[in-house]
Amino acid sequence: MSERLTDERLAWLAVREPLSRKASRGTFLARLMRAHPYFKERISEKMMDYGLAVDQIAQTLNPEDRRTLRETGQVPDWFLDHVERQFRAIREH
């Protein structure tokens, strides 16, 4: 199945859960009100921006990183740090 998925999609699947937790993190009140449409929309916006960041950083993977991703479903150790930096850059614009 992974042969049909792009490396960018595989990278997203590898990091989606930890990024989802980050996107929904917030104040205690925000966590309580997560079901409110405003907070759902904010989380969704963050996840879209994380998705863009993952896509952009995944394009920088070298052939060895891509092979490891396809074989193990894991991204390199540096990947999430780079995604966070790209996410912040996206959010600044």
Stockholm file with secondary structure:
# STOCKHOLM 1.0

chainA/1-93         MSERLTDERLAWLAVREPLSRKASRGTFLARLMRAHPYFKERISEKMMDYGLAVDQIAQTLNPEDRRTLRETGQVPDWFLDHVERQFRAIREH
#=GR chainA/1-93 SS CTTTSCHHHHHHHHHHHHHHHHHHCCCHHHHHTTTSHHHHHHHHHHHHHHHHHHHHHHTTCCHHHHHHHHHHSCCCTTHHHHHHHHHHHHHHC
#=GC SS_cons        CTTTSCHHHHHHHHHHHHHHHHHHCCCHHHHHTTTSHHHHHHHHHHHHHHHHHHHHHHTTCCHHHHHHHHHHSCCCTTHHHHHHHHHHHHHHC
//
